[in-house]
């Protein structure tokens, strides 16, 4: 046997082995598993305590606590009330949704003492085919055939009202990352942007230098506040500390900014100065408190939303400003928004997390309304009667069926293309950019060097969506978010020094 024949034979064995152990949709499946195992609990922890504003007159304090959340395997309740497991083939044939119940531990606390605690169902969650929570997970080919399934079907989709639905991957700019770009027709030649994202928060922050030579920061309703003023309001009052956090010794740009606010020596003075610029007109105490709340909640929420995170925020603003100044002085180039290192993909798990987070808030609002309505009648209700599990279920099913998602996005959930096997694989690998399809020729549509091995260079439609609707490469694999604490621990173990 010649070397060429041996290489071909080994090549075939390797390719076959790869597809035996890996799936085209493994990234989506991992994303969904991560959502159910970890993200669901994080969302509950962010909304852990619910405090009604109207409580019975004989009670000083009342809280509803949401504790542990978990999802079981798909099941259905028949007309006679009996429960049984359901497999995907039956969901398709009977035009029903392949979903599993979501359970949660809820407790009521009266005056700091636990009054009642129970486990209850809060809704149903559509289950991704072949994920850990699907009955087809890890079944052999023979077992799949026995359950009426195609043994070569990759999974990675949902069954909603008997229809196979795919959640399309959404491409977006990376959050919590500074991108400096050249702009025309604006007050500043260069603009630095950071999308700070944490849970339900996604807040754009803009860095600019105006003609007066001062650096300004804009976020939420806070428009163009001098950066040095923000750093002083966060507790970094010494000019030496501000210079140290920026890390550009003897920089004239920084000196000009420091000199402008040299008279502000106290944190309260800085907070009040921001309040006046924002247009808060109440008494000084209220003004200062409101600005504190804005800085804690809406300024870089990814770094934390408590007063303990203020110093970290000031240090990071200094680092962002250093990069911005270096770009202004041609010491660094501008960032390429189309480089794939500056992009992130939202997979099934991320999209469902956004949907669940928004609808959980609606469920909590409904619970509060029901509780307060009963209290107004002079009764003290049990929490069991105020939870409507159908509310969460219906809202999730509705978004999955129509494709209308949180944030006004449309077409996120689509009916799966079953014309042939290649069409199905193509649909499962689809990636969509949220940019406008009406804009004619802009760089986002073009092929970029970093697409190689990640996105297919040829599979994109003709017409308005060209370059905006793409497909993953066949062997592309998408990694999940990594816990920062684990990375930090590893770095400290190999010698990283922290303050």
QUIMOTA-V853590 format. One line per field, one symbol per residue. ss: DSSP state (a for helix, b for strand, c for the rest). phi: phi as a letter, one per 20 degrees, with the letter a starting at -180 (. if undefined). A space follows every 10 residues. Layout:
BEGIN
ss->???
phi->???
END
This chain:
BEGIN
ss->ccaaaaaaaa aaaaaaaaaa accccaaaaa aaaaaaaaaa aaaaaaccbb cccccccccc cbbbbbbbbb bcccbbbccc ccbbbccaaa aaacccccbb bbbbbbbbbb ccbbbbbbbb bbbbbbcccc cccccccccc aaaaaacccc cccccccbbb ccbbbbbcbb bbbcccccbb bbcccccccb bbbbbbbbcc bbbbbbbbbc ccccbbbbbc cbbbbbaaaa aaacccccaa aaaaaacccc caaaaaaaaa ccccccaaaa aaaaaaaacc cccaaaaaaa aaaaaaaacc aaacccaaaa aaaaaaaaaa aaaaaaaacc ccccccccca aabbbbcaaa aaaaaaaaaa aaaaaaaaaa aaaaaacccc ccaaaaccaa aaaaaaaaaa aacccaaacc ccbbbccccc aaaaaaaacb bbbccccccc ccaaacccaa acccbccccc ccccccccbb bbcccccccc cccaaaaaaa aaacccccc
phi->.fgfffffff gfffffffff ecdfdfffff ffgffffcfg ffffffcfdd dfedcgfede bccddddfcb ceegbcdfge nfdbfcdgff fffelceebd fddbeccdcd lndfebbbdb edqddgdffm fgeefefmef gffffgemdf feffmncddd lndfcdeffd ebffelcfcd ceccmdfdfc cdcceecble ebdfdcdbde ffneecccbl eedldgffff fffeoeefff ffffffmcfl ffgfggfffg dffeddffff ffffgfffne dffggfgfff fgffffedel ffepcdffef fgfffffgff fgfffffgem ecefeefeff fedcdeegff ffffffffff ffffffffff ffffffendd fffgeeedff ffgfffgfff fenedfnmfc mfdcfffdgb ffffffffdf ccefffeeff dcffeffdgf fgndcffdeb ffnfegnddc cffgdfcdee gdfgffffff fffdofddf
END
